[in-house]
Amino acid sequence: MNVNTKTLVTALITLFIVFSATAQKKMNVDVKPNLIMTYSADGPQGSQVLFALKINEMDAETVKFKYTMSNGDKQFSGNWVMSAEGLESGKYFNWQGLGPGEVRILPKDQTIFSVSKAFFDEIKSKKTAQYDEKTFELKEIPKGKEIKIDGEEVDAIYIVEKDGETQYWILNNRDLPFIINSNGAQGPSFKLSKVGMGK
């Protein structure tokens, strides 16, 4: 192999490594107070419903959220309080309907808009785990079904219900494993569309 050929091979290998690193880069969401996750869903008559979920507080005892639901000129908000026990080892989702002006304190075995850390750890290590009395399996995100914000793919895991239709895309962050998209689940299917910081 002459010098020019070696140089070409080296350049191609370097280009491949750079391309691979760029292709694999994903958006990591820093979960902390004042983080705002904005979700969108299709409303009636082609309207768009926006659901902004803000972390007001996050400490050793609770995670406190404020949500704002907007549909055109209509808007209402409420608050949720999730316990540290729920975030750590909860086994169920809270499916209670939204209540304008509410301050909802979740039972200690429930999470909302997220799964527990225990479930997150188990599904990643064993590829299967139970939540909400359903068995889920960890799968590769289907091509074209990645969640993207401003063209950048969000770092997420994808789980599907065994022998069922429920699918969840979950933020790949153990601190607070947010659900960022769903399909076939109970309740409306909101998809993450924006991430930012509030005050």
N, C-alpha and C positions, 0 to 999 in steps of 0.2 A: 504494500500500500504506500503510494507516494505521499509527499507532504500535502499537496493540494487535496487529495482524497481524504486524508486524515482530518484536514481542516474543515472540509465539507461535512464529514460525519460528525465531528465535534459540534459544529454549528447547528446541525439538525437535531442532535440530542439535546442541546441547550434550549433550542426553540421548543421542542416537545415538552421539556420539563417546565418551562415558563408557561406554555399554553395550558398544561395540565393543572398547574397551581392556580392559574387565573380561572379556569373552568370550574374548579372545585370550591372557589371562594364563595361563602355564603354570609348572609347578614346575621350577625349575632345581636340579639336584643338585650340590652342591659336592664334587667328588672330591678327597679328601685322606686322610691316615692317620687310622685309627680309624673311618672311614665303614663302616657295616654295611648291606648290601643283603640283605634277607630275601625269598626267593622261596618260592612255594608250588606244590604239584602234587597231583593226586589220586593217592592210594596205593591199595593193594589193599583190597577190601571197604569202600570208601567212606571210608577213613581219609585224613587230610591229612598230606602230607610237607612239612616245612619245611627250607629250605636257607639258612643264614645265611652270607654271604660278607663277611669283614672285610678291609679293607686294613690290614695290620700296619705295613708300611713302603713308602715310595714315594720313590725318589731317582733320581739320574742314571744308575744302573746297573741297578736292578731294581725290580720291584713285587712285594711279598711279601703273599700272601693266607693267611688261615686260614679254613677252612670248617667248618661244623658241620651235619650232617644229622640231623634228628629225625623219628621216626615213632612217636608214642605214647611208650612208655617206652624205646624203643630210640634210641640216639644214638651217633654216632661223629664224629670230626673228623680233619682232615689239613691239610697246608700245600702251597701252590703257590708257585713262584718263577718269575716271568716276566721275561725280560731286557728291557732298554731297546731293544735291536735288534728284538726280537719286537713290542713295543708300537709301535715306529716304523714298521717295514716288513714285519712278518710276513705270510705268505700262506696259512697253514693254521690250522685249529683243532686243539687237542689233544683227542682223543676217548678217551683212556685211561680205563678205569673207575676209580671211586673206590676208594681203599685206606685203611682205617682206620689212623691214625697215620703216614701217609706224609709224606715231604717230597719233592715232585715238582719237579724242575728242568726247565723246558720247553726244548726246542731253540730256537735263536735265530730260527727262521723260523715259530714257532708262538705263538698266543695262546690264552687260555682265558677263557670267559665274556665275551669282548670281541673286537672286530676291531682291526686295526692303524690307526694314524693315516693311513698312506698310502692304505689302502682307504677310510677315512672321507672323506678329502679328495677322492679321485677320484669316489666315488659321488655326493657332493654337487655337484661341479663338472660332471661329465660325464653324470650320471644313470645311468651303467652302469659296472660294474667287476667284476673276477674275484676270488674268494676260495674257498679250499678246492677249486680246480679246477671251480668253478661260476661262471656268469655271473649277476650280480644286477642288478636295475633298481630305481631309486628311484621310489616311488609315494606318493600321498597315503594317509594312514591311513584305512581304511574307516570310515565313520560307525558309531559304536557299538563300535568295536574299539580305542579309545584306552586307554592304560594310566593308571589313576587311583589315587592314594593319598589316602585320606580325602576323596574327592570332587574332588580337584584333579588335573587332567591333567598327566602328566609330559611334559616337553619331549623328544620323541623323533622319530627318522626311521624310515621303514618301507621295507624292501626285500624284493623277491620274486625267486625264482629264475626266470630266463628258461626257458621250456619245461619247468618243473618245479613242485614243490609246496612247496618250502621258503620260509618267510617268517620274517623277523626284525624285531623292534622294537628299535632301538638308541638308547641315551641320546645326546641331541644335545649331546655334550660331547667335544671333541677330546682333552682331557687323558687320558681313559680311556673310550673309547666302549663302555661295557658293553652287553651284550645283556640286555634287560629282559623280553623275551617271545619265544617261538618257536612255530612251527607247521609240522609236516611235516618237521622236521629230525631228524638222527640223534640218538639219545639221548632222555631224558625232556624234556618241555616244561615248564619252570619259568617261572612268571610273577611278576614283581616285585610284592610285596604290602606292603612296609614299608621305610622308609628312616630310619636313625637314626645316632647317634654312640656309639661304645663308649669304653672307657678304655685 
